[in-house]
Amino acid sequence: MTGRGWTESLTVVPGRRKYILLTDSEGYGEIQPVWESLNDGEVPIELRFFQDSPHLDKGLEDWLSAQKMGTCLYIAGKWERVKPLFRLAERVGFTEEEMQVKGVGPREKRVFCARCHTINRAGEDAEIPCRECGEKLEVSSHYSRLHDACYGFVII
Amino acid sequence: MDPLVDRFPFPFGEKAPHRYSNNSVPLDPPLSVEVTPTYREEVELKRRLLREVHSRCYRSLPGTEEAQWEAAQLVLDHLAGHAPERFRLKQEEDRRIFVNRVMEERREFTFRDASTLPCEPLDFAGRHVQEDLILMAQKDGELILEAGQLCFPANWSLAFKLGMTFREIHEPIPGFNEGGLSDQIERFLLRMEAGRPWVRRNWSLTVGRHLDTSPETIHRWGRQKKEVTPENAGSLVHLRVEVQKLFRLPRSHAVLFTIHTHLLPLEKLARRLEWLERFHRVVTTLSDEILKYKGILEFHEPMVRYLEGLRAGGGRKA
């Protein structure tokens, strides 16, 4: 997944009023260089670990929504954890310019069936059968943020 | 003389080979809709699709109400202006009376009061025109597909593309992001002004006379591509042209696209020798990448053999 907010590698953005770094054990290797580069004792910086689905963590949502404008957010961790965290951050008001998100490890792809609109789960396969209508789908890179899924073309 | 040929919006000029470009020109007269002799047939087909598969043909995001009312007002007003003997829109302050004599319908409603219509305003207006209607909201310097009534898509999914930016929508088109073209077109759309509409033509090929070439039904219409031979290409393969008209809506600042789809079988196209020559030049100079994207690759070879047979015979089968 690419697009605004999502990144292939986290980059240090100096000059912000505060930094928040969110990670799990899998994402720590990505976050650590950012932490070391920014943690100069002058700008506020907080590092938090998460393990469970952020859906369940109301405290995290309240804490993020209490942050002020100008706060820069970094998120790194397993795909299935960072995706809902990204949506949570968007929901509480972080813009995609204010955050960088990096997914780590194997990633499950969601594939939208062009025929019946079912969201299928796929690995790295280029073609999959739709679990609902059975059509053979070519997995594309055309991505919808609304569906959080890639388009699956029906192969005729 | 064939009225279908006479009114067909043939899209290819004398010189240009096919390439993606910002081919919009000012729209004159500035009307968003056109009523053709197939009006009743096409409106009935739209309504059947909306009845049977509404969530495929109509989508809107919250917050689009104002733009929808503006779009509905503009479309119905243009319809009445274009064909006043068949359509009428009477306005008294917020009260509207819309009369469609072709469908023998009369609807009274209150502008900006959704409870006075049987469906959302864009959906309502779209049930009275042959055009598909697409609304792009403009937010933070980006255009976002936020509502649409799409019954006759050229193999794209409204359900999937809803909520996408202009760039995201066009991401699958080969070469669209090369040479700054997508930037150029996006800038053009962002700068469009109210009262100065534009029009462009977009083309593709369809096997069979199908207006509804949706990805949801490709298992039906798509398989016909394999049946094309040099002998039947003239009647099976149709040049499909979308006349897309672009309007800036002054209050909501959204952009309305009205899309009127026209189909012409190649055997009729070939009656005009200059059209045959231009069409042949275009389809024989497309890259495989574009042929695949446009869904032509499967029947390209028999179609070109058909065209070459015609050219050898001066427009008639050699």
Boltz contact constraints between the chains, C-beta under 6 A:
constraints:
  - contact:
      token1: [A, 112]
      token2: [B, 160]
      max_distance: 6.0
  - contact:
      token1: [A, 114]
      token2: [B, 157]
      max_distance: 6.0
  - contact:
      token1: [A, 114]
      token2: [B, 215]
      max_distance: 6.0
  - contact:
      token1: [A, 115]
      token2: [B, 216]
      max_distance: 6.0
  - contact:
      token1: [A, 117]
      token2: [B, 159]
      max_distance: 6.0
  - contact:
      token1: [A, 142]
      token2: [B, 171]
      max_distance: 6.0
  - contact:
      token1: [A, 142]
      token2: [B, 172]
      max_distance: 6.0
  - contact:
      token1: [A, 144]
      token2: [B, 160]
      max_distance: 6.0
  - contact:
      token1: [A, 146]
      token2: [B, 163]
      max_distance: 6.0
  - contact:
      token1: [A, 151]
      token2: [B, 160]
      max_distance: 6.0
  - contact:
      token1: [A, 154]
      token2: [B, 218]
      max_distance: 6.0
  - contact:
      token1: [A, 156]
      token2: [B, 222]
      max_distance: 6.0
  - contact:
      token1: [A, 156]
      token2: [B, 223]
      max_distance: 6.0
